[in-house]
């Protein structure tokens, strides 16, 4: 009697066009997952899918705006299974104080970081449950755990993502789905700070000025992959990861 062939677990990664999302897709592929890459930039995720396929992994690219619920539902309906969902799509806009912050920036950050996470989680929760050992990962931020000046809009959005993860874990306890929150501190990627400051590379560079070794996208992806690949009964509720030079959101050692 022959045994049934092993089923390759499927991992959906949002915001996979660059940074932490792309690095996470690579590491989950290395760990044996069939990765489904989503992001708005079709060319970037298609290039990554081709890279992974050429390396012998299973990967597919699906352009997707996580804030478009109809598109998210259609995407979910087209999947044959889902074992892991990495809610990574997000980002920050601006660094203005509350008194002068642009409500449009706040709204956009909330839509992507919170509503986008809600959309994918709701759409894929049935498949994650049906897998028998599903994992929802919410990539939040240390901003969701402590406020800092000039960051209120982003802090509010990441607090929303954090609370979504905490509440979901309470609500689905007893089901075969675990909820993991990974909260990175200072991460230097090719786009995060530049996007926040709308292409001002000088302002973006100052974020990391004097910090010898900020985290990299690979550092964060490594923690995500580690959490995802624990035995199914092990839930990493919260993993906060910072560079050694960062003691808190407002305490960073900078070499002069």
C-alpha positions in Angstrom: 0.0 0.0 0.0 1.5 3.3 -1.1 1.2 6.4 1.1 -0.4 9.6 -0.3 2.1 12.1 -1.6 3.0 14.9 0.8 1.1 18.1 0.2 3.2 21.2 -0.3 2.0 24.0 2.0 0.9 27.2 0.4 2.0 30.6 1.8 0.5 33.8 0.7 2.7 36.9 1.2 1.3 40.4 0.8 3.5 43.3 -0.1 6.0 40.8 -1.7 7.4 43.2 -4.3 10.3 44.4 -2.1 11.8 44.6 1.4 10.5 42.3 4.1 7.8 40.8 1.9 10.2 39.7 -0.8 12.7 38.4 1.7 10.0 36.4 3.5 8.8 34.9 0.2 12.4 33.7 -0.5 12.8 32.2 3.0 9.4 30.4 3.0 10.2 29.0 -0.4 13.5 27.7 0.9 11.5 26.2 3.8 9.4 24.2 1.4 6.4 26.3 0.8 4.7 27.0 -2.5 4.6 30.8 -2.3 1.9 33.1 -3.7 3.3 36.6 -4.1 0.9 39.5 -4.0 1.5 43.3 -4.4 0.4 46.1 -6.7 3.6 46.1 -8.7 3.1 43.3 -11.2 6.6 43.4 -12.7 8.3 43.1 -9.4 6.4 40.1 -8.1 6.6 38.4 -11.5 10.4 38.8 -11.5 10.6 37.4 -8.0 8.3 34.4 -9.0 10.6 33.7 -11.9 13.7 33.9 -9.7 12.2 31.4 -7.2 11.0 29.1 -10.0 14.5 29.1 -11.6 15.9 28.1 -8.2 13.6 25.1 -8.1 10.9 26.4 -5.9 7.2 26.7 -6.5 6.0 30.3 -6.8 3.2 32.3 -8.5 2.6 36.1 -8.8 -0.8 37.7 -8.4 -1.1 41.5 -8.6 -3.3 42.7 -5.8 -4.3 45.8 -4.0 -5.1 44.6 -0.5 -7.5 47.5 0.1 -9.8 46.4 -2.8 -12.1 43.9 -1.2 -13.7 42.6 -4.4 -10.2 41.9 -5.8 -9.2 40.2 -2.5 -12.3 38.0 -2.5 -11.7 37.0 -6.2 -8.0 36.2 -5.4 -9.0 34.0 -2.4 -11.6 32.2 -4.5 -8.9 31.2 -7.0 -6.6 29.5 -4.5 -6.7 25.8 -4.2 -5.5 25.9 -0.6 -3.8 28.3 1.9 -1.7 27.2 4.9 0.1 30.4 5.8 -0.9 34.1 5.3 1.7 36.7 5.9 0.1 40.1 6.2 3.1 42.2 5.3 1.6 45.0 3.1 1.8 48.3 4.9 4.0 51.3 5.2 4.3 54.8 6.7 3.6 58.2 5.2 5.0 61.4 6.6 6.4 62.3 10.0 4.3 65.3 10.9 3.0 66.1 14.4 -0.6 65.5 15.3 -1.4 69.2 15.0 -0.4 69.4 11.3 -0.7 65.8 10.1 -2.5 65.2 6.8 -5.7 63.2 7.4 -5.3 61.7 3.9 -2.0 60.2 5.0 -3.6 58.8 8.2 -6.5 57.4 6.2 -4.2 55.7 3.6 -2.0 54.2 6.3 -5.1 52.8 8.1 -6.5 51.4 4.9 -3.4 49.5 4.0 -2.1 48.4 7.4 -5.4 47.6 9.0 -8.2 47.2 6.5 -5.8 45.4 4.1 -4.9 43.0 6.8 -8.5 42.5 7.7 -9.5 41.9 4.1 -6.9 39.1 3.5 -7.5 37.5 6.8 -11.3 37.4 6.4 -11.0 36.1 2.9 -8.5 33.4 3.6 -9.5 32.3 7.1 -11.8 29.5 5.8 -9.0 28.0 3.7 -6.5 28.4 6.6 -8.9 26.6 8.9 -9.5 23.9 6.3 -5.8 23.3 6.0 -5.9 21.8 9.5 -2.8 23.8 10.6 -3.1 27.3 9.4 -1.0 30.3 10.4 -1.8 34.0 10.2 1.2 36.3 10.5 0.6 40.0 11.1 3.7 42.1 10.5 3.1 45.0 12.8 5.9 47.3 14.1 7.3 48.4 17.4 5.4 51.6 16.5 2.3 49.6 17.4 3.6 49.1 21.0 5.0 52.5 21.9 4.3 56.0 20.5 7.0 58.4 19.3 6.9 62.0 18.2 6.1 62.6 14.6 4.8 59.1 14.2 1.2 59.3 15.4 -0.5 58.3 12.1 1.7 55.2 11.7 1.6 54.4 15.4 -2.2 54.5 15.2 -2.3 52.2 12.2 0.1 49.7 13.6 -1.8 49.7 16.9 -4.8 48.7 14.8 -2.9 45.8 13.2 -1.6 44.7 16.6 -5.1 44.7 18.2 -6.5 42.9 15.2 -4.0 40.1 15.8 -4.6 39.9 19.5 -8.4 39.9 19.1 -8.4 37.3 16.3 -6.3 35.0 18.5 -8.9 35.2 21.2 -11.8 34.7 18.9 -10.5 31.6 17.0 -8.9 29.8 19.9 -9.8 26.1 19.6 -9.6 26.2 15.8 -6.5 24.8 14.0 -5.2 28.3 13.2 -2.6 30.2 15.1 -2.0 34.0 15.0 1.5 35.3 15.1 2.5 39.0 15.4 6.0 40.0 14.4 6.9 43.6 15.4 10.1 44.9 13.8 12.0 47.9 15.0 14.5 49.9 12.9 14.8 48.1 9.6 16.7 49.5 6.7 15.2 48.5 3.4 15.4 50.1 0.0 12.0 51.7 0.1 10.4 52.2 3.6 11.9 55.5 4.7 12.1 56.9 1.1 8.4 56.2 0.7 7.6 57.7 4.0 9.4 61.0 3.0 8.0 60.9 -0.5 11.2 60.3 -2.3 13.4 62.6 -0.2 16.5 60.4 0.0 18.3 62.9 2.3 15.5 62.7 4.9 15.4 59.0 4.5 19.1 58.6 5.1 18.9 60.6 8.4 16.6 57.9 9.9 19.6 55.5 9.9 22.4 58.0 10.3 25.1 56.8 12.7 23.4 53.4 13.3 26.0 50.8 12.5 23.8 47.9 11.9 20.0 48.4 11.5 18.0 45.3 10.8 17.8 44.1 7.3 14.7 42.7 5.5 16.4 39.3 5.7 16.7 39.6 9.5 12.9 40.1 9.8 12.1 37.5 7.3 14.2 35.0 9.2 12.1 35.6 12.3 8.9 35.2 10.3 10.0 32.0 8.7 11.1 30.6 12.1 7.7 31.4 13.7 5.9 29.8 10.8 7.9 26.6 10.8 7.4 25.8 14.5 5.3 22.7 15.2 1.6 23.5 14.6 0.8 23.4 18.3 3.4 26.1 19.1 2.1 29.7 18.7 4.6 32.6 18.8 2.1 35.2 20.0 4.5 38.2 19.7 8.0 38.5 18.5 9.6 41.9 18.8 12.9 42.2 16.9 15.2 45.3 17.0 18.8 45.9 16.1 21.2 45.9 19.1 21.6 49.6 18.7 17.9 50.3 19.4 16.7 50.1 22.9 13.3 51.6 22.2 11.6 53.7 19.5 13.2 56.8 21.0 16.5 55.4 22.3 19.0 54.6 19.5 22.7 54.5 19.7 24.3 56.5 16.9 28.0 56.5 16.2 29.5 59.9 15.4 
